[in-house]
Amino acid sequence: ALAESYESPAERQLRLASPSDEYYFFADDRKQIVDYKSDRIVRICAGDSRHLVPLKVTHDDDSTMVHRNDCVRVEAKEIYLEPAEMLPTNAMIQAKVRTES
């Protein structure tokens, strides 16, 4: 049995079926996506969403906002992603993450 509880069957399906470099954020999700011993350059892109809530990227001791259909590159050892504000019910933000170095 899965230890996590899911808001809806659609959310559960998205989480289970998404590729390893693709993340989905619902409501007040927060995920650690990078935890390296040395700095790495990571490209983070927010997908097209009908909601205007940006994705907050917390990296080491700084933070950056990624708006829909936009990307950022950060250099960090540790990176967390989360919606910048609470998302409405059944809303989501999609993010793609790629380590460049």
C-alpha positions as CSV (number, residue, x, y, z in Angstrom):
1,A,0.0,0.0,0.0
2,L,1.1,3.5,-0.7
3,A,2.1,5.6,2.4
4,E,1.0,8.9,0.8
5,S,-2.6,10.1,0.7
6,Y,-3.8,11.6,-2.5
7,E,-6.4,14.3,-3.0
8,S,-7.9,12.6,-6.1
9,P,-7.5,9.6,-8.4
10,A,-6.3,12.0,-11.1
11,E,-3.5,13.4,-8.9
12,R,-2.5,9.8,-7.9
13,Q,-2.3,8.8,-11.5
14,L,-0.2,11.8,-12.5
15,R,2.3,11.2,-9.8
16,L,2.6,7.5,-10.5
17,A,2.8,7.8,-14.3
18,S,5.1,10.9,-14.7
19,P,8.6,10.5,-15.9
20,S,11.4,11.0,-13.3
21,D,12.2,14.5,-14.5
22,E,8.6,15.7,-14.4
23,Y,6.8,16.9,-11.2
24,Y,3.3,17.8,-10.5
25,F,2.3,20.2,-7.7
26,F,-1.1,20.4,-6.1
27,A,-2.5,22.7,-3.3
28,D,0.5,23.3,-1.0
29,D,2.9,20.6,-2.2
30,R,6.6,21.0,-1.5
31,K,9.2,18.7,-2.9
32,Q,13.0,18.4,-2.7
33,I,14.2,17.7,-6.2
34,V,18.0,18.1,-5.8
35,D,20.3,17.1,-2.9
36,Y,23.9,17.0,-4.1
37,K,27.2,17.2,-2.3
38,S,28.5,19.9,-4.6
39,D,26.8,22.6,-6.7
40,R,25.1,21.6,-9.9
41,I,23.4,23.6,-12.6
42,V,19.7,22.7,-12.8
43,R,17.2,23.9,-15.4
44,I,13.6,24.1,-14.1
45,C,10.7,24.8,-16.4
46,A,7.1,25.5,-15.4
47,G,4.5,24.1,-17.8
48,D,1.5,25.8,-19.3
49,S,-1.2,26.2,-16.6
50,R,-4.4,28.0,-16.7
51,H,-3.6,29.2,-13.1
52,L,-1.3,32.2,-12.7
53,V,0.4,31.0,-9.6
54,P,4.2,30.8,-10.2
55,L,6.4,28.0,-9.0
56,K,8.7,28.9,-6.1
57,V,12.3,27.5,-6.4
58,T,14.2,27.5,-3.1
59,H,17.8,26.8,-3.8
60,D,20.4,26.8,-1.0
61,D,19.9,30.2,0.7
62,D,17.9,31.9,-2.1
63,S,14.6,31.7,-4.0
64,T,13.4,32.4,-7.5
65,M,10.0,32.4,-9.1
66,V,9.2,30.5,-12.3
67,H,6.1,31.6,-14.2
68,R,4.1,29.4,-16.5
69,N,5.8,28.6,-19.8
70,D,9.1,29.9,-18.4
71,C,12.4,28.4,-17.3
72,V,15.2,29.2,-14.9
73,R,18.7,27.9,-14.3
74,V,20.0,27.7,-10.8
75,E,23.3,26.5,-9.4
76,A,22.8,24.8,-6.0
77,K,23.4,21.8,-3.9
78,E,19.8,21.6,-2.6
79,I,16.6,22.6,-4.4
80,Y,12.9,22.6,-3.3
81,L,9.9,23.4,-5.5
82,E,6.5,24.5,-4.4
83,P,3.6,26.7,-5.6
84,A,4.2,30.3,-4.6
85,E,0.8,30.4,-3.1
86,M,-2.0,27.9,-2.3
87,L,-3.5,26.5,-5.4
88,P,-7.2,26.1,-5.8
89,T,-8.8,22.7,-5.5
90,N,-8.0,20.4,-8.5
91,A,-5.4,22.9,-9.8
92,M,-1.8,21.9,-10.5
93,I,1.5,23.1,-11.7
94,Q,3.7,20.9,-13.9
95,A,7.5,21.3,-13.7
96,K,10.3,19.7,-15.7
97,V,13.8,19.5,-14.2
98,R,17.0,18.7,-15.8
99,T,20.5,18.7,-14.3
100,E,23.0,20.2,-16.7
101,S,26.2,19.6,-14.9
